[in-house]
Amino acid sequence: MAEPASQYVPLDVPLPPVPTTKIFTEQQWTTLLSLADTVIPSIRSPTAYKSASTKVIPHSELNRALATLTKTIRSPDASTIAAQYLEEDASSNPLFREGLQRLFSQYVHDEGRNGLGFILNALNTRAGSLLLTGSVTPIHEQPLHVREEIFRGWETSRLSPLRGVYRACTGMFKQTWVKFSPTLAPVLGFPRVPVHGKPADGFKHTFLQFPAADEPETIETDVVIVGSGCGGSVAAKNLAEAGHRVLVLDKSYHYTSNHFPMNFNEAFTSMFESGGAVVTDDGSMAVLAGSTWGGGGTVNWSAALQTQGFVREEWAKNGLPFFTSMEFQNSLDRVSERMGVDVEHIKHNTTNRFILEGARRLGYAAKTVPQNTGHTEHYCGYCTLGCHSTGKKGPTETFLADAAIAGATFIEGFRANKILFTDTKDGQVASGVEGVWTSRDAYLGRSGATAVQRKVTIKAKRVVVSCGTLQSPLLLLRSGLKNPHIGRNLHLHPVAIAGAVLDEEFRPWEGAALTTVVNELENLDNQGHGVKIEALSMVPAAFLPLFPWRNGLDYKLWVQKLPRMAGLIMLARDRGSGRVYPDPGDGRIRIDYTVSPTDRKHIVEGLIASAKMAYVSGAKEFHTSWREVPPFIRPADSDTEDAEGANNAALQAWIAEVRRKKPLDPERTMFASAHQMGTCRMGKSPRTSVVDSDCQVWGTRGLYVVDASVFPSASGVNPMLTNMAIADRASRNLARSLRRGDPNFHARL
């Protein structure tokens, strides 16, 4: 039995030791940490103790800041906590440097690491310092107010490497500080576990184990599925229940509900691709993708929207008529019913009610977003860190559980190196998967110190690739497939983020994250492309780092407003696209994607509409992830019942300024993506696509891709249900082909 909520403490998730790889010299570290202290400085008065990390402000300004903080901190020690928060800098916390060391060692590609190292070296020479800072004095020896001015100037420097360093460093420093700050949670009043929702035990998953040996282990099965996420889990259930031997592999590991919600660092390190540090090549977009047992379905926000009619018609007109058939609708309904998707048990939190009310007052089309919560109320906003109540019915509690009951077997910690093929006179036939299994150790296999590693060969009649949009194309490429569309046609549903600050404290992390959507602007080009306005997870580590840094005091004072903030995203159904490709040095994910001018214009319209909604609903401030635009501050003489509404002169002046700017310049905007689609897209011909309408890879037999990478274009809604419905149809067809025993079934060479 699970513990009562009042006594519940999640199990620790041991992280591997901090890598000892020498990333930077001590001199480079000194310079890097001096920049970190520039972003997150110690803030003190002129008479207080000062160090190289101290930002000195007048007594009067410090007293105002302390008074503001003390008033909002719910603790008898509020004044002490406020002072500690302002005095905290980045470098004095040893966990901060360890976090950067882990980031650079494990997740930053060589090109980025070497580029930063080159700049750090230059800053430590007289000539380089003069060129980059205007002074021969090394930047780490400059007083903080000078360092801050120099660093802020890099944002718009004529030298693009400096602009890149500014973007990368501000992002890394903010993210690392939010993860490890000892004072942030007390200042915000953010509890370790949700105040709503009772802890519950999830389904007990078991995994194959192998003894240590030099020779490869060989396993035979009917179907091997690489990936346990939304697509792979549905395929596993259907194929196992049809009586076939099914083996599901995943490179990541399983965490029980007793580990949830994880703390910030544990969650990003353990359950997200590349530790949550995936960034597009241009540095303008953070890409969050689940990498754990259950994939994205373990860390998403419960939103369960079916594929819209205009998208289905677009895909059908491009040679895929089943998308407008009852067969596909039945698949949508079937997966929805298994997860208990409905709108009848939703309790909107303050942010979602704020969005609905703003839309109502402006006459915007808005609706409730169905949730996959088992036909029960689920009022937990922590699901990005794992659902401790099991109220969210993701793959681990539904399709993977069903697959296990039907006899499917599972392997965690299995990194698939390549797909195996048998060459025949008719072409390539997929015959299995080859990879390396790493057992659990004290660090779930990630230290390698005590873990068993074993080469494993899986022989199978059918191979299903369900690694997700980022990893599936890389596995196909590693396996020697040459289709030029592999990795291309990437869609990301780019979002800009806004934070509306209200008068009252309402702790926006409480309650379901995303239960409303505003559809008013979803078709701005009359071709189905535009923006949706939605709420988002308000877990501090997922929200706060996306907003601009202007100076150390400004950022700390803005962050402490989170308990009074409503977060909004402007999500574009992107017309533009990009590509995924392997890093030429180490083979890791690289993403070549810049939000197109058209999509940026659409997001700007969503941003303006969001500002209007916020204003008419009484917001005092409106901040965005677009650094070039200052936040809108409601005039002091404007009350919340302002009769002018969105016609208010100050608001209209701000909107006019927004429209004068280059729309969301990628160098000065932080975008985010939690939806990845299209890198192995489906189509009617190998000249334009990677898989056919049954998800079989063109030019092969017995090889299928079943995940969101097969989407013909962006879905325009949260991709979970579309992904699952495609997987439902494809796996049912695959089960029938196995029953017929015909190796040529569905062959399209």
N, C-alpha and C positions, 0 to 999 in steps of 0.2 A: 504493500500500500504506500502511496505517496504521502509525504509529510504535510501537515496543515500549512496553509500559506503563511501564517504568522511565524512559523518555525523554519520555513524552508530556506535553505542555503544551497545554491547549485554546486555540483561537484566541480572541483578545479579541473582545468584542462591544461595539463603540463605542456609547455612549449619547449622546443629543443633548445639546447644551449646557444647563446649568441655566437654566431660564426666568428672564428678567430682569424679568418682571412684578412690580410692586410689590404684594406681598401684605400686608405689615405695615409700619408705620413703624419707625424704628430704636428708638424707645422701646418699642414693642410687642415687637420682637424681643428687646430686653434682658430684658423681663419673661418672655417665653416661654422663653428660654434659661436664665434663672434657675430656672424650674420644671423644665427638663430636667436641670439639674445637681442639683436636689433628688432626682430619681429615679435618676440615674447620677452620684453625687458622686465627688470625689477623697477618698480615705480616708487620713488621716495621723495621726501622733501629736501630742500637745500641743506638742512642741518643734520640729516640722517647719514648713517654710514653709506658710503658710495663705493662701487666697484666698476669694472669695465662694462658690466651689464646693467648699470643703473641709468634709468631715465629720470632726470631731476625735473620736478614740476613745482610751481609755487605752493606755499602752505595752503593758500586759499583754494587752489584747484584740487589739491590732494584731499583737503577736508570735505569738499563737495563730493568728490568721488567716493570717499569712505562713507559719507552720510547716505549717498544713493545706494551703495551696496548694503550697508547695515540695515537699511529700511526694508530690503527685499529678502534678506537671508533669514530663514525660519530656524533660529537656533539661539539659545541663551548666550552663546559665545559669538554672536553675529559680528561684533566689532573686531574681535580677534581674527575670525575667519576672513573678514574683509581685508584687514591689513596683510595677512599672510598671502591672500590672493594677489593683491597688488605688488607685493614684494617678491613674489615668485618669478624666477626667470627660467629660461629653457635649460641652460647648461648646468645649473647646480643640481638638477635631478639626474642621477646616474642612469635611470631608465630611459631618459630622453636620448642620450648618446647610444645606448644599447638598441633602442628602436631604430635609429638611423643606421647603425651598423647592420642590423638584420635586413633593413630595407635595401641598402646598397649591395649587400652580399648576395641576397637571394632573388631580388625582384627587379632591380634596375639593370637594363641591358648595358653591355660593354660600351656602346657608343655614348650613351648618356653619362655613364660614370666617368669615362675618359674625358669627355667634354668639360664636365664640372671640374675634374682634377686639373685640367689645363688652365682654367680660369683661376682656380685657387693658387696654382703655382705662380701665375702672372701677378696676382695680387701681393705676393710675397717678394716681389722684386721692385726695385726703385722705378725702373722703366715701365714695367707692367702696371704698377700702381698709379703712376702718373697718367698713363693712357686710359686706365679704366676708372680712376677716381678723381683725377685732376690734382693729385698730391703725391709726392714721393713718400710720404709717411704711410706705412702699411695700414690697411683698413682696420685691422684688429687692434692697432694702437691708437686709433682715433677715438675721441670721446663719443659717447653714444649718440648725442644729438647730431654730430657731424656724420656719423655712420648711417644714421637713419635718413638724413637728407641725401647722401650718396646712393644708398640702396633704393630709396624711392625713385630717384632719377633714372635708375636702370629700367624701370617699367617702360619708359618711352625713349630709351637710348637709340641713337642712330646705329649702334652695333647690335645686330640681331642676336649674337651669342649672349650679350648681357640681358637682353629682353627675355631670352630663354631661361637664363639663370634666375632671373627675378620670378618668373612664373613657376619654375620648378621648386625653387627654394621656399617661396611663400606657401605653396601647397604642402610640401613635405613638413615644414616646420609647424604649420597650423594643425595638420592631421596628427603628427606625433605628439604635440603638446596636449591636444584634446584627449588622446588615448591615455596619456600617462600622468596628467596633472593631478597632484594629490588634493588640490583645493577646489577644482572645478565642480565636482559633484556636490560637495557641501554648499557652495555658493548658489548653485542652481536648485538645490533641493531634489536632485535626481536620485531616486532610490536604486539600490542594487538589483532588486527584483520588482516586478509590477505590483502595484497595490491591488489590482484587479486580476481575477483568474486564479483558480486553484491548481496547484501542481498535480500532475497525473503521470502514471507510467505509460509509456508508449509501447508499441508492438516490439516484441523481443526478436531482433534480427540476429541470425547466426551466419558465420562465414567459414569457408574452407580454410584449412591450415595445411602447411607443407613442411616436412622436416628439412633441415639443412642437407644439401647434397651438391655435388659438382655438376652432375648431369641434369639436363632439363627435365622437369615434370611434364607429363603429357596427359591431357584430359580429352575425352571424346564426349560430344553432346550433339543434339540436333541443331540448336540455335545458340550462338553466343551473341550477347548484347553488350556493347562497350559503352557504358554510361548508365547511371541509375536515375537520371533526372526525369522531367515530365514526360518526354517522349519514350525513353527506354523503359520506364516503369509500366506504362500502359501496354507496350508491346510485350513485356515480360508476363504480365497478368493474362493477356489474351492467349498467348502461345502456350503458357503452362496449363491454363484451364482447358485448352484444346487437346491436352494429352501429350505434348511434345516435351522433350528434355530441354530445359532452358538454363543457361548459365549467364548471370549478370556480373560484369566486371566494372570496377570503378577505381580510378587512381587515388581517390580520396578515401577518407575513413568515416565510419559511422559514430555518431554521438547520440547517446540516449537522451530522452527528455530531461533526465536528472542533471544533465550538464547545462540546461538552458534556464534562463538566458545567460549566455556567456558574457564576460566583461568585454569591453571594446577591443582590447588587444587580442584576446583569445579568439573572439569571433572573426575578426578580419584575417588573422593568421591562419585559422583552422578551417574556415568555411567559405572563403572567397578565392577566386582565381588570383594567383600571384599576390596573395596577402591583401587583396583589395587595392593593389597599387597599379592596376592596368591603366595606362594613359595613352591616348592617341599620339602618333608621332609628332603632331604639331603642338602638343602640350595643352590643348584647349578643352579636352574632355576626359573626365574620369569615367571609367567603364567598370561597373560592378556586375560580376557574374558569379553565381554560386559554384562552389567546388567542394562538395561534401556528399555524403550518402543522401540521395534524394534530390541532389542538384539544386537548381534555383527554386524548386518547390519547397525546400526546407527553409529558405531565407527570404522568400517574397512576402507580400503584404496582404494576401487573401483575396485580392481583386480577381474576379472571375467573369470577365465580359466575353460574350460570344462574338464570333467574327461578324462584322456588320455587312448588311446586304450589298452596299456599293462596292466593298472590297471583294466579296465573293463573285459579284458580277464581273468585275475587272479581271479576276483570275480566270473565270470561266471563258471570257471572250478571248483570252490569250491561249486557248487550246486545252483548258482543264475544266470541262463542263461539270465534273462531279461536284465542284464547289457550290453549284446552285441546285444540287439534287437533294432529295429527301434522305438519301443515303448519308450524305455529309451531315445534314441536320440531325439525323438519328445518332450519329457519332458524337456530335456536340452535346446532345441531351443525355446520352449514356454516360459520358465522363462527368458531366455536371451532376447527375443524380448520384453517382458513386461517391462524390465528395460532399454531397449535401449542399449544393449551391442554391441560395435563395436570397431574397431581400426582406423576408418576413421577420427575421430575427436580428435585424441590424439596429444597434443603438449608436447614433451619430455622436462623435465627440465634439468638443467645442470648435475645433478647426473646420470640420466638415459642416457643422451647422452654420458657421460663419460664411463658408463658401455658398451654401444653399441660399442663405438670406441675401447675400450680395447679389447673386444671380436673380433672385426674385425681384429685388428692388430695381434692377436694371432691365428686367424683362428678358433675360438670357435663358436659353434652353438649358436645363440641368436635370439630372436624374440620379437616383441612388444606384450604386455599383454593387451587383451581387457578390456574395462572399462564399468561399468554399469552407464553411465552418460547420458542416454536418447538421444543418437545420437547427443550430443552436446559437445563442448569443455568444459572441467572442469579443471581449472588450479589452484586448491586450495590444499595446502599441510597440512591443519589444520584439516582434517576430523576425526582424532583421538579425537579431542575436540568437534566434532559436525559440521555438514555442514550448514553454514549460508545461502548458496545460493540455497539450495535444489537441486543443480546440480547432486549430487550423488543420484541415484534413488534406495535407500534402501527400506526396508519393509514399513516404515512409509509413503513414498510417492507413493508406488505402491500397493503391495498386501494387506496391512492393509487398505489402502484407498479404494481399490476395495471391500474388505470385508464389510467395513462400508456402502458403497453405496448400497450393496446388502442386507443390513439388519442385519449384525452381530453386537453384542453388546460387550462392552469392560469393564473390571474392572482393574484398576491399584491398586497397594498397597495391593495385595491379596497374602498372603503367604499360599501355599497349604501344609497342614499338612499330609494328607494321601488321598489315593484313596479309595473310598467306593466300596464294593463288595456285591453282593447277592449270597449266596450259593445255588446251585441247585444240583440235582442228577448227572448232567453232569459236575459239577465243578464250578469255580468262574466266575461270570459275573460282569464286571465293571458297576457300577450304578451311579457314581458321584464322587465328590471331596468335601472334608471338609477342611476348613481353616479359617484364620482370616484376615479380611479386616481392613486396617488402612487408614483413610481419609487423605486428604491433610491438613496440617496446615501451619503455617508460614515457616516450614522447610520441606515441602512436606512429612509430616507424620513421620519424623525421630526423632523428639524429644519426641513424645508421650505426651507432656504437654497439648496441646489443641486439639489433633487429636481424632477423634471418632474411637474406635475399636469395631468391631462387628464380632462375629462368623457367618460364612456363610456356608450353605450347598448347593451344586449344585447337582441337580438330572439330570442325562443325560442318553441317550440311548447308547452313545459312549463316551469314554474318550481318549483324545489324549494328551500324555505327550510330550512337546516340550521345556523342561527346559534347554536344552543344555547338552553337554557331562559331565560337572561337576555336575550339579544338578539333571538331570533325574534319574541316578542310585540311588541317595540318596532318592528321592521321592519313588521310587519302594521299596527300603529297608524299609523306614518308614511305608510303606503300608503292610508290612508283606510278601512280595514275597521272595522266598528262592533260586531261581536259582543261583548257585555258580558263574556264569559268570557275574552277575550284578556288575558293577564297575570295572571289569577287562578288559584286552585287550586295555588299554588306549594308544593312540598314540598322540604325541604332536608336530610333525614336529620340533624337536629342532633346534635352530639356534645359531651359534656364530656370533658375530658382528665385523665389521671392520670399521675404519674411515680413509679415505685417505685424506691427507691435501695437497691442491694445492696452487699455488702462488696467484691467483686472488680471490677476494671476490665475491661470487655469491649467497649468502643467500639460502642455500639448502632447507629451509622450504617452499620456493616459488615453486609452480607448483605441479602437481599430484605426489603423493608419489611413486607409483610402476607401471611403464609402460613398463618395460623391464625385460626379464628373460634370463639367460644363461643356456642352457640345456646340455652343453657339458659333464657334469659329472653325469648325472641323473641315470646312470645304471652301477655303478662301480662293482657290484657283479654279473652281468649278470642275475639277478633275479628281476630287476626293482627297486633296492635300490641304492641311491646315493644322490647327492646334486644338488640343483639349486642355482644360484647366482642371487640375486635380490637387488633392492634398498629398502629403508624403510623410514618411516616417520622420518623427522628430527626435529620434535617438541622437544625442549630441554629436557623437563621432561621425554620424552619417549626414548631418545637416550643417553644423557650424563651419567646418573647414572650407565649404564651397563659397563662402562670402568674402568680399574684398578685404584686404588689409590696407589701412591707410597710415596708421602709426600704432605703436604699442598700446598706448592708453585707450585710444579710440576702439581698438579691437577688443580689449578686455571689457570695456564698458558696454560694447554692443553685445558681446557673448552673454553677459549676465542678464540680458533681457529675454532669454529663451523661455522662461516660464510664462511670459506674457505674449509669446509669438505664435501666429498662425502661419504655417509654411505652405506655399503653393508652388506647383510646377506648371510650366507651360510646355506641354509635350507635343512635338511635331510628328505627324506622319510624314517622314522625310521622303521627298522626291529625289534628292541627291543620294549618292551612295559612295562606298569606299571599298576597302579590301582588307583581308587578314592574310598575313604571310609570316613565315618563320624567320626569326632573327638570323642573319647569315653567320653570326658567331656561335651562338649556342642553341639555336632552334626554337627558342621561346616565342611566345605570341608577340607579334607586332601588328599594329593597327594603323593603316593609312586612311585617315578620314578627317575631312574638314567640313563643317556644316555649310551647306551651299547657300549662296546669297538669297535664293528664293525661300528656303526654309528659315533662314534668319529673319527675313521680313515677316514671315508668318508668326514666328515666336515673338517678335516685337509687338504685333497686334495682340497676342495673348497677354503679354506683359502689361500693355496699356489697359486692356480689359480687366486684368487682375487688380491693377491700381485703382481703377474706378470702383470695382466691387469692394475693395478694402476700404476706400474712402467712405462710400455710402453706408458701410456697416460699422463705421466709427473708429477705424484704425488711426493711431496717432503718428505712426511712421510706416514707411514702405521701403524696404531695402531689397536690392537685387544682386545677383551674381555677375552683373555687368559693371566692371570697375570704372568705366568712363562716365557713368551716370551717377550723380550723387543721390543719396536716398531722398525720398520726398518726406518732408516734415510738415505735419498739419499746422497751419497757422494757429497761434494761441487764441485768436478771437473767433475761431471756427468751432462750434460745438458739434456734437455727434448727430444732431438733428438739423444740420445745415439745410435750409430750404432749397439752396441751389443744387445740392447733391453733386453729381459728377461735373456740373457746369462751374463749379467753384473756380475762381480766377487763378488761384495759386496752383491748383491741380492741373488746370488747362495749360498754364505756363510750363509746368514740369513736363507734361505730355508733349508740348511743342518742342522743348529742348530734346526730348527723347527722339522725336522724329527728325530733328536736324542732324543727328549723329549718323555715322556709318553704322548700319544695323548690326549690333552685337559683334563688333570686330573680334574675330577669334583670338587675336593676341591680347585682348583686354576683357575677355569674358570667360567664365568657368562654366562650361556645360557639363552635364552628366548623362549617363545612359545606364538603365537597368534592363533594357530590352535589346537583345541582339538577334538579328534575323538575316537569312538570305544567302549565306556564303556557299551553299550547295543547292542552289535553287532548283525548283521543280519546273519542268516545261515539256513541250511536245517534241523537242528535237535536241540532240546533243550539240547542235550549232549554237544553241542559246541557253543551255541549262546543264545541270550535273546529274539530276535524277529524273526518271519518268513519273507518270501519274501514280504509280504504285510504290514510289520512293526507291526503285531499283536504280543503281548507278549505271548510266549509259556505258556501253562497251564491256560490261561484265555480266555474269550470271551469279545469282546467289548473294550479291552484296547490296545492302540497303542502307540508306541514311534516314533516320527517323528522329528528327528534332526540329527546332525552329530554323535551322539553317536551310531547310527546304522551302521556306516561304517564297513564293514568286516575287513578292515585294513586301514593303512594310505592312503589317497588319492593321496599324492604326489604333489598336487596343492592346491591353496587356496580353502577351502572346500565349499564356499558359493554356487556355482552353482550345485555341486554334491548333496549337502544337499537339495537344492530347488527342483531339479529334482526328487529325491527320494520322497520328500513330495508331489510333483505334482502327481506322479503315485499313491502313497498310498492313497491320499485323493480322487482322482477320483474313485478308487476302493471302498473306504469307502462310497462315495456318492451313488454309485450304490447299495451297500448292504443295505443302509438305504431306498432307493427307493423300493427295493424288500420287505422290512419289515420282513426279515428273521433273527431272532436273532442268528441262527446257521451258518449264512453265514461266510465263511472263518474260521470256528472254527477248531482248530488243538490242541486237548488236548493230 
